Amino acid sequence: MEIKEEKLDEELVTQLKKLRDDNNKLTILIGQEEMRRRDLKVQIERIENELSQYHNIYKKNNIQLNSKLNDLEKNYPNGEVDVDKGVIYYEEKT
């Protein structure tokens, strides 16, 4: 079997080259975007972990705060705490 060669139309060759080159560029862009997506996923996971830790600390702090305020409430019913001044306002029992 003999292999033959025939010259293709220049316009067709130009179109084929352009499509090939465009696909090569798109392959690079797709790879770059995939890398960005991966990096963003890592960042989101880190942020979610930090948020979870912050929420847990917040809950723990609220439990401690409420406990301390409940203790104060026992000695100073209907008292109002001014943390900045370090005082509590309350009505003295008569």
KOLVEXKE-269328 format. One line per field, with one value per residue: residue number from 1; residue in one letter; chain; x, y, z of N, C-alpha, C in turn. Coordinates in nm, 3 decimals, always signed. Layout:
% residues N
pos = (NUM,...) .
code = (A,...) .
unit = (A,...) .
n_c1 = (X,...) .
n_c2 = (Y,...) .
n_c3 = (Z,...) .
ca_c1 = (X,...) .
ca_c2 = (Y,...) .
ca_c3 = (Z,...) .
c_c1 = (X,...) .
c_c2 = (Y,...) .
c_c3 = (Z,...) .
END
This chain:
% residues 94
pos = (1,2,3,4,5,6,7,8,9,10,11,12,13,14,15,16,17,18,19,20,21,22,23,24,25,26,27,28,29,30,31,32,33,34,35,36,37,38,39,40,41,42,43,44,45,46,47,48,49,50,51,52,53,54,55,56,57,58,59,60,61,62,63,64,65,66,67,68,69,70,71,72,73,74,75,76,77,78,79,80,81,82,83,84,85,86,87,88,89,90,91,92,93,94) .
code = (M,E,I,K,E,E,K,L,D,E,E,L,V,T,Q,L,K,K,L,R,D,D,N,N,K,L,T,I,L,I,G,Q,E,E,M,R,R,R,D,L,K,V,Q,I,E,R,I,E,N,E,L,S,Q,Y,H,N,I,Y,K,K,N,N,I,Q,L,N,S,K,L,N,D,L,E,K,N,Y,P,N,G,E,V,D,V,D,K,G,V,I,Y,Y,E,E,K,T) .
unit = (A,A,A,A,A,A,A,A,A,A,A,A,A,A,A,A,A,A,A,A,A,A,A,A,A,A,A,A,A,A,A,A,A,A,A,A,A,A,A,A,A,A,A,A,A,A,A,A,A,A,A,A,A,A,A,A,A,A,A,A,A,A,A,A,A,A,A,A,A,A,A,A,A,A,A,A,A,A,A,A,A,A,A,A,A,A,A,A,A,A,A,A,A,A) .
n_c1 = (+0.084,+0.060,+0.167,+0.024,+0.056,-0.101,-0.152,-0.306,-0.580,-0.497,-0.653,-0.800,-0.588,-0.495,-0.720,-0.726,-0.478,-0.526,-0.738,-0.609,-0.405,-0.563,-0.689,-0.465,-0.395,-0.627,-0.613,-0.399,-0.509,-0.728,-0.593,-0.464,-0.687,-0.795,-0.596,-0.623,-0.881,-0.835,-0.661,-0.836,-1.024,-0.867,-0.819,-1.083,-1.144,-0.961,-1.058,-1.315,-1.244,-1.121,-1.338,-1.507,-1.358,-1.360,-1.635,-1.674,-1.514,-1.647,-1.899,-1.815,-1.711,-1.948,-2.093,-1.933,-1.950,-2.228,-2.251,-2.095,-2.241,-2.483,-2.399,-2.342,-2.599,-2.724,-2.621,-2.666,-2.951,-3.132,-2.928,-2.706,-2.434,-2.140,-1.888,-1.669,-1.628,-1.604,-1.800,-2.112,-2.452,-2.722,-3.029,-3.057,-3.140,-3.414) .
n_c2 = (-0.117,+0.212,+0.526,+0.836,+1.188,+1.499,+1.840,+2.054,+2.288,+2.625,+2.795,+2.614,+2.490,+2.708,+2.754,+2.511,+2.524,+2.750,+2.662,+2.449,+2.591,+2.759,+2.566,+2.467,+2.694,+2.716,+2.479,+2.532,+2.752,+2.627,+2.450,+2.637,+2.756,+2.536,+2.494,+2.731,+2.688,+2.466,+2.582,+2.770,+2.599,+2.487,+2.715,+2.776,+2.551,+2.594,+2.835,+2.752,+2.571,+2.746,+2.915,+2.732,+2.674,+2.931,+2.963,+2.760,+2.851,+3.089,+2.991,+2.855,+3.072,+3.218,+3.044,+3.049,+3.324,+3.356,+3.190,+3.327,+3.566,+3.467,+3.385,+3.636,+3.741,+3.603,+3.720,+3.986,+4.070,+4.149,+4.311,+4.535,+4.518,+4.705,+4.656,+4.796,+4.998,+4.842,+4.790,+4.714,+4.782,+4.788,+4.718,+4.758,+4.506,+4.523) .
n_c3 = (+0.000,-0.090,+0.038,+0.006,-0.057,-0.017,-0.073,+0.156,+0.161,+0.216,+0.377,+0.528,+0.667,+0.814,+0.978,+1.120,+1.257,+1.415,+1.578,+1.709,+1.844,+2.003,+2.164,+2.300,+2.450,+2.602,+2.747,+2.919,+3.058,+3.181,+3.349,+3.518,+3.640,+3.770,+3.959,+4.106,+4.205,+4.367,+4.557,+4.667,+4.784,+4.985,+5.138,+5.214,+5.371,+5.579,+5.682,+5.762,+5.964,+6.147,+6.203,+6.327,+6.556,+6.674,+6.721,+6.908,+7.122,+7.173,+7.261,+7.493,+7.641,+7.676,+7.839,+8.069,+8.128,+8.175,+8.396,+8.588,+8.599,+8.696,+8.950,+9.058,+9.053,+9.255,+9.489,+9.441,+9.361,+9.066,+8.980,+8.805,+8.602,+8.551,+8.369,+8.270,+8.459,+8.675,+8.867,+9.038,+9.014,+9.226,+9.404,+9.739,+9.974,+10.191) .
ca_c1 = (+0.000,+0.141,+0.122,+0.021,+0.056,-0.172,-0.149,-0.437,-0.614,-0.434,-0.754,-0.828,-0.469,-0.497,-0.825,-0.682,-0.373,-0.587,-0.812,-0.510,-0.341,-0.664,-0.705,-0.346,-0.409,-0.737,-0.563,-0.319,-0.602,-0.805,-0.501,-0.446,-0.811,-0.805,-0.505,-0.688,-0.993,-0.777,-0.613,-0.953,-1.080,-0.781,-0.848,-1.217,-1.133,-0.891,-1.152,-1.420,-1.185,-1.104,-1.471,-1.555,-1.286,-1.411,-1.769,-1.660,-1.463,-1.757,-1.995,-1.751,-1.708,-2.085,-2.127,-1.861,-2.008,-2.358,-2.228,-2.049,-2.354,-2.578,-2.344,-2.364,-2.743,-2.760,-2.584,-2.713,-3.067,-3.163,-2.813,-2.659,-2.289,-2.065,-1.757,-1.565,-1.602,-1.580,-1.900,-2.246,-2.559,-2.829,-3.112,-3.026,-3.254,-3.454) .
ca_c2 = (+0.000,+0.332,+0.645,+0.953,+1.318,+1.601,+1.971,+2.101,+2.427,+2.713,+2.845,+2.504,+2.476,+2.822,+2.727,+2.399,+2.574,+2.840,+2.578,+2.377,+2.687,+2.800,+2.457,+2.464,+2.805,+2.681,+2.375,+2.602,+2.830,+2.533,+2.405,+2.747,+2.774,+2.421,+2.522,+2.835,+2.626,+2.384,+2.673,+2.827,+2.494,+2.478,+2.835,+2.762,+2.454,+2.661,+2.933,+2.678,+2.520,+2.859,+2.956,+2.631,+2.699,+3.057,+2.937,+2.681,+2.941,+3.182,+2.918,+2.833,+3.202,+3.252,+2.959,+3.105,+3.455,+3.335,+3.133,+3.436,+3.659,+3.399,+3.395,+3.774,+3.759,+3.548,+3.818,+4.119,+4.050,+4.256,+4.401,+4.572,+4.522,+4.791,+4.591,+4.897,+5.067,+4.741,+4.806,+4.660,+4.865,+4.700,+4.771,+4.691,+4.439,+4.586) .
ca_c3 = (+0.000,-0.109,+0.111,-0.081,+0.009,-0.093,-0.008,+0.203,+0.135,+0.314,+0.470,+0.620,+0.753,+0.906,+1.076,+1.205,+1.345,+1.513,+1.674,+1.789,+1.933,+2.102,+2.260,+2.385,+2.546,+2.694,+2.837,+3.021,+3.141,+3.263,+3.454,+3.614,+3.716,+3.860,+4.071,+4.188,+4.274,+4.474,+4.660,+4.734,+4.869,+5.103,+5.217,+5.272,+5.479,+5.690,+5.738,+5.832,+6.087,+6.238,+6.247,+6.421,+6.682,+6.731,+6.773,+7.031,+7.227,+7.203,+7.344,+7.623,+7.710,+7.716,+7.954,+8.184,+8.158,+8.237,+8.529,+8.676,+8.618,+8.785,+9.085,+9.104,+9.071,+9.387,+9.592,+9.401,+9.274,+8.970,+8.968,+8.671,+8.607,+8.460,+8.367,+8.247,+8.586,+8.776,+8.974,+9.014,+9.068,+9.273,+9.511,+9.865,+10.034,+10.319) .
c_c1 = (+0.089,+0.079,+0.134,+0.017,-0.016,-0.172,-0.291,-0.456,-0.560,-0.533,-0.788,-0.712,-0.466,-0.601,-0.785,-0.575,-0.431,-0.662,-0.717,-0.446,-0.438,-0.684,-0.585,-0.353,-0.517,-0.694,-0.483,-0.411,-0.684,-0.718,-0.481,-0.571,-0.833,-0.715,-0.565,-0.801,-0.942,-0.730,-0.729,-1.019,-0.999,-0.807,-0.983,-1.214,-1.067,-0.985,-1.262,-1.368,-1.169,-1.239,-1.528,-1.488,-1.339,-1.549,-1.762,-1.611,-1.573,-1.860,-1.940,-1.748,-1.847,-2.129,-2.061,-1.920,-2.142,-2.346,-2.187,-2.163,-2.460,-2.530,-2.365,-2.512,-2.789,-2.732,-2.640,-2.831,-3.097,-3.049,-2.776,-2.509,-2.235,-1.922,-1.646,-1.529,-1.570,-1.675,-2.030,-2.344,-2.672,-2.911,-3.086,-3.153,-3.287,-3.527) .
c_c2 = (+0.123,+0.448,+0.763,+1.079,+1.417,+1.730,+2.012,+2.248,+2.514,+2.764,+2.739,+2.484,+2.586,+2.799,+2.616,+2.444,+2.664,+2.761,+2.503,+2.472,+2.735,+2.691,+2.444,+2.573,+2.772,+2.573,+2.437,+2.680,+2.740,+2.483,+2.512,+2.764,+2.657,+2.440,+2.628,+2.775,+2.542,+2.472,+2.734,+2.725,+2.480,+2.597,+2.824,+2.663,+2.516,+2.759,+2.861,+2.620,+2.631,+2.906,+2.859,+2.650,+2.825,+3.038,+2.858,+2.765,+3.038,+3.114,+2.896,+2.962,+3.242,+3.171,+3.015,+3.240,+3.441,+3.278,+3.242,+3.535,+3.596,+3.402,+3.535,+3.798,+3.707,+3.648,+3.957,+4.103,+4.174,+4.357,+4.426,+4.594,+4.622,+4.740,+4.694,+4.970,+4.968,+4.751,+4.735,+4.753,+4.771,+4.772,+4.688,+4.629,+4.508,+4.490) .
c_c3 = (+0.000,-0.030,+0.017,+0.002,-0.080,-0.010,+0.029,+0.168,+0.249,+0.419,+0.575,+0.717,+0.857,+1.015,+1.174,+1.305,+1.455,+1.620,+1.766,+1.891,+2.042,+2.208,+2.352,+2.491,+2.650,+2.793,+2.950,+3.115,+3.234,+3.379,+3.561,+3.701,+3.813,+3.981,+4.164,+4.269,+4.392,+4.590,+4.737,+4.827,+4.997,+5.195,+5.286,+5.387,+5.601,+5.760,+5.817,+5.963,+6.191,+6.291,+6.350,+6.557,+6.750,+6.791,+6.904,+7.147,+7.270,+7.295,+7.484,+7.704,+7.758,+7.836,+8.079,+8.226,+8.228,+8.377,+8.628,+8.702,+8.708,+8.929,+9.141,+9.134,+9.207,+9.498,+9.565,+9.306,+9.189,+8.956,+8.823,+8.679,+8.505,+8.465,+8.352,+8.376,+8.698,+8.893,+8.935,+9.081,+9.106,+9.379,+9.634,+9.920,+10.165,+10.406) .
END
